[in-house]
Amino acid sequence: MTQPMLEQLRDIHLPQAVHWWPPAPGWWLVALLSLALITWLYRYLRTRYRRQYFRAESRDLLQQHWARYQQESVTNDGADREFIENTLALLRRAGKTAHLSIANENANKQNNSQLESMPSQSLMEALDRHSGGKLSTSLALADINERLYRDKSTALSRAQMTCLRDVAKSWLKSKAFKPSADKPAAKHEATH
């Protein structure tokens, strides 16, 4: 009697496998967040690369100008004038490049667009503010302007030119590559 009942039993039928498509709503959310993260990371790294590239290129050009100054300063009386002109032109060009690479940041857009059209005296004052007054203590900013615009001016010393190069190099390395509105030099003057 038990035998006929066992014969009536059927095998277990497993349900069909769950298909992978369409995914559950949670997976859609994970996919959208991943896509947004990848897009943001790509833009961030591209902007960072552009900023670092122009800085490195500008520092290399500054080093080339310095090497040329060191070679010509022995024989050429106007080598310091040429170095100052090249350094100021390089800083203006780097400021314009910085302006173009971060054009979506409105705060930097104004400052860097001012940098490329800034007169030499104002640019030297901005460099002095950046250095915390180090540039003006090493050499008078008026001496630099006199050396730039007067033929019969006295040449600047190698130590003064080294200070100018170091301040320009520091400014090219800084993250906020723009003339600052605040006056840290005023704090430096108050201590003297």
VMD Tcl script that draws the C-alpha trace (Angstrom):
set ca {
  {0.00 0.00 0.00}
  {2.85 2.36 0.61}
  {4.38 1.53 -2.73}
  {1.61 3.02 -4.89}
  {1.68 6.25 -2.91}
  {5.41 6.67 -3.41}
  {4.92 6.18 -7.10}
  {2.48 9.04 -7.20}
  {5.05 11.52 -5.87}
  {6.79 13.69 -8.42}
  {10.28 15.14 -8.42}
  {10.89 18.58 -6.93}
  {10.68 21.33 -9.55}
  {12.99 24.27 -8.94}
  {11.79 27.73 -9.91}
  {13.33 29.35 -12.95}
  {16.58 31.26 -12.42}
  {16.22 34.96 -11.71}
  {17.27 37.03 -14.75}
  {19.94 39.67 -14.32}
  {17.98 42.18 -16.39}
  {16.39 44.51 -15.37}
  {18.41 45.16 -12.23}
  {16.83 46.15 -8.97}
  {16.39 49.91 -8.26}
  {19.28 49.87 -5.81}
  {21.68 48.81 -8.58}
  {20.45 51.69 -10.77}
  {21.26 54.06 -7.94}
  {24.73 52.54 -7.48}
  {25.36 52.83 -11.24}
  {24.32 56.50 -11.31}
  {26.45 57.35 -8.28}
  {29.42 55.52 -9.80}
  {29.00 57.37 -13.09}
  {28.77 60.72 -11.28}
  {31.87 59.90 -9.23}
  {33.86 58.87 -12.29}
  {32.81 62.06 -14.15}
  {33.78 64.28 -11.21}
  {37.10 62.47 -10.74}
  {37.93 62.81 -14.45}
  {37.24 66.56 -14.44}
  {39.14 67.08 -11.20}
  {42.21 65.19 -12.40}
  {42.14 66.94 -15.80}
  {41.99 70.39 -14.14}
  {44.72 69.43 -11.69}
  {46.93 68.15 -14.50}
  {46.47 71.39 -16.46}
  {47.35 73.46 -13.40}
  {50.43 71.38 -12.63}
  {51.54 71.26 -16.27}
  {51.66 75.01 -16.76}
  {53.36 75.47 -13.38}
  {56.06 72.93 -14.20}
  {56.55 74.40 -17.65}
  {56.76 77.92 -16.21}
  {59.32 76.83 -13.62}
  {61.39 75.21 -16.37}
  {61.29 78.41 -18.42}
  {62.28 80.43 -15.36}
  {65.22 78.08 -14.85}
  {66.25 78.58 -18.50}
  {66.10 82.36 -18.10}
  {68.20 82.08 -14.95}
  {70.81 79.91 -16.67}
  {71.00 82.44 -19.53}
  {71.38 85.27 -17.00}
  {74.22 83.47 -15.24}
  {76.06 82.93 -18.54}
  {75.56 86.46 -19.84}
  {76.07 88.35 -16.57}
  {79.82 87.95 -16.91}
  {80.03 89.68 -20.29}
  {76.73 91.54 -20.75}
  {75.92 94.52 -18.52}
  {72.20 94.32 -19.40}
  {71.75 90.64 -18.49}
  {69.87 91.54 -15.31}
  {67.47 93.78 -17.23}
  {66.80 90.98 -19.69}
  {66.20 88.52 -16.84}
  {63.74 90.89 -15.15}
  {61.86 91.48 -18.41}
  {61.71 87.75 -19.16}
  {60.59 86.91 -15.62}
  {57.78 89.47 -15.64}
  {56.65 88.32 -19.09}
  {56.71 84.72 -17.88}
  {54.62 85.56 -14.81}
  {52.07 87.38 -16.95}
  {51.88 84.48 -19.41}
  {51.57 81.97 -16.58}
  {48.80 84.10 -15.07}
  {46.93 84.09 -18.36}
  {47.33 80.32 -18.64}
  {46.10 79.88 -15.08}
  {43.13 82.05 -15.96}
  {42.30 79.86 -18.96}
  {42.75 76.56 -17.12}
  {40.38 77.51 -14.29}
  {37.98 79.72 -16.22}
  {34.95 78.36 -14.39}
  {36.11 79.80 -11.06}
  {34.89 83.40 -11.09}
  {37.07 84.60 -8.20}
  {40.29 83.61 -9.95}
  {39.04 84.83 -13.31}
  {39.11 88.46 -12.21}
  {42.48 88.33 -10.47}
  {44.29 86.48 -13.24}
  {42.84 88.66 -15.99}
  {44.20 91.63 -14.02}
  {47.57 89.90 -13.75}
  {48.21 89.74 -17.49}
  {47.59 93.47 -17.95}
  {49.21 94.55 -14.69}
  {52.00 97.15 -14.98}
  {55.47 96.06 -13.91}
  {55.40 98.14 -10.71}
  {52.11 96.59 -9.60}
  {53.31 93.11 -10.49}
  {56.45 93.63 -8.43}
  {54.31 94.84 -5.51}
  {52.14 91.72 -5.84}
  {55.28 89.59 -5.80}
  {56.46 91.43 -2.71}
  {53.12 90.83 -0.96}
  {53.37 87.14 -1.86}
  {56.87 86.91 -0.40}
  {55.82 88.66 2.79}
  {58.14 91.58 2.11}
  {61.21 89.44 1.38}
  {61.63 90.96 -2.06}
  {61.49 94.58 -0.89}
  {63.95 93.94 1.94}
  {66.47 92.45 -0.48}
  {66.14 95.14 -3.12}
  {64.03 98.24 -3.52}
  {61.19 97.80 -6.00}
  {62.04 101.24 -7.39}
  {65.50 99.91 -8.28}
  {63.92 97.20 -10.38}
  {61.76 99.72 -12.24}
  {64.72 102.01 -12.73}
  {66.75 99.12 -14.08}
  {63.94 98.20 -16.46}
  {63.29 101.64 -17.89}
  {66.56 103.60 -17.65}
  {69.56 102.84 -19.78}
  {72.08 104.44 -17.40}
  {71.01 102.60 -14.22}
  {73.25 100.54 -12.00}
  {73.16 96.79 -12.45}
  {71.57 94.71 -9.75}
  {73.71 92.27 -7.78}
  {73.53 88.51 -8.19}
  {72.08 88.19 -4.66}
  {69.27 90.59 -5.56}
  {68.58 88.71 -8.77}
  {68.60 85.41 -6.85}
  {65.99 86.82 -4.48}
  {63.81 87.87 -7.44}
  {64.15 84.40 -8.98}
  {63.29 82.67 -5.70}
  {60.19 84.80 -5.15}
  {59.01 84.24 -8.73}
  {59.62 80.49 -8.38}
  {57.70 80.42 -5.09}
  {54.81 82.27 -6.68}
  {54.69 79.83 -9.58}
  {54.55 76.93 -7.10}
  {51.78 78.44 -4.99}
  {48.27 77.04 -5.30}
  {46.63 80.46 -5.33}
  {48.50 81.78 -8.35}
  {47.09 85.29 -8.36}
  {47.92 88.68 -6.93}
  {46.48 88.67 -3.45}
  {44.13 91.41 -2.34}
  {45.37 91.28 1.24}
  {48.61 92.92 2.27}
  {50.86 90.55 4.18}
  {53.71 92.97 3.48}
  {52.00 95.48 5.78}
  {52.34 92.94 8.59}
  {56.04 92.61 7.74}
  {56.52 96.39 7.76}
  {54.88 96.64 11.16}
  {57.50 94.34 12.66}
  {60.39 96.56 11.51}
}
mol new
graphics top color blue
foreach p $ca { graphics top sphere $p radius 0.5 }
foreach p [lrange $ca 0 end-1] q [lrange $ca 1 end] { graphics top cylinder $p $q radius 0.2 }
display resetview
